[in-house]
Amino acid sequence: MNKILPLTAVLALAGCTTTSDTYLKNGEQGLTIDCSGEANSWASCYEKADASCAGTGYRIVGTDGTPSLKESDKTLGKDVGNFKSRSVVVVCK
């Protein structure tokens, strides 16, 4: 039992990248990729976009979220303490 609680906490903080279908105003079908959380990054959004588009490439339609910190603003080289919100909308080519 003592090992289950810390493991659950780590999994909750880690988050995961999720993808959902969306339709743009012009009728195109796109993907909304949510890669929020302390353990993810903008790079994880773009990696998920590449994997979701089966290597055919993608076009970024929009992004929303917390910008990345400059190196000088990080604590011991890490961006810690705040929940990061990140999402990107892409259209596969």
C-alpha positions in Angstrom: 0.0 0.0 0.0 2.9 2.4 0.8 4.2 2.0 -2.8 0.8 2.5 -4.5 0.1 6.0 -3.3 3.4 7.5 -4.6 3.0 5.7 -7.9 -0.5 7.0 -8.3 0.7 10.5 -7.6 3.5 10.3 -10.2 1.0 9.0 -12.8 -1.4 11.8 -12.1 1.3 14.5 -12.5 2.8 12.9 -15.6 -0.2 13.4 -17.8 -0.5 12.1 -21.3 -0.9 13.4 -24.7 -4.4 13.0 -26.1 -5.7 13.5 -29.6 -9.2 14.2 -30.8 -10.8 14.9 -34.2 -12.0 18.4 -34.9 -13.4 20.3 -37.9 -12.2 23.7 -38.9 -14.5 26.6 -40.0 -13.6 25.9 -43.7 -14.7 22.2 -43.3 -11.3 20.7 -43.2 -10.8 17.8 -40.7 -8.0 18.4 -38.2 -6.6 17.0 -35.0 -6.6 18.8 -31.6 -3.6 17.5 -29.6 -3.5 18.2 -25.9 -0.1 17.7 -24.3 -0.7 19.6 -21.0 1.1 18.8 -17.8 4.5 19.1 -16.1 5.9 16.0 -17.7 5.1 16.9 -21.3 6.4 19.7 -23.6 5.7 21.4 -26.9 7.9 18.8 -28.5 5.6 16.0 -27.3 2.7 17.8 -29.1 4.6 17.8 -32.3 5.8 14.2 -31.9 2.2 13.1 -31.4 1.1 15.2 -34.5 3.8 13.4 -36.6 2.7 10.0 -35.3 -1.0 10.7 -35.8 -0.5 11.8 -39.4 1.3 8.6 -40.2 4.5 10.3 -41.3 2.7 12.2 -44.2 3.4 15.6 -42.4 1.1 18.2 -41.0 0.3 21.8 -41.1 -0.1 23.7 -37.8 -3.4 25.6 -37.7 -3.2 27.0 -34.2 -1.6 26.7 -30.8 -2.7 27.6 -27.3 -1.0 27.4 -24.0 1.8 28.3 -21.7 4.9 29.5 -23.5 8.3 27.9 -22.8 10.5 29.7 -20.3 13.9 31.1 -21.2 16.8 29.3 -19.7 17.5 32.2 -17.4 14.0 31.9 -15.9 14.3 28.3 -15.0 15.1 26.9 -11.5 18.3 24.8 -11.7 17.7 24.3 -15.4 14.1 23.1 -14.9 10.7 24.7 -15.4 9.0 23.6 -12.2 6.0 24.5 -10.0 3.3 25.5 -12.5 0.9 23.4 -14.4 1.5 23.8 -18.1 -1.4 24.1 -20.5 -0.5 23.2 -24.2 -2.6 22.3 -27.2 -2.1 22.4 -30.9 -4.5 22.0 -33.8 -3.0 20.4 -37.0 -4.2 19.3 -40.4 -2.5 16.2 -41.9 -1.1 16.6 -45.4 
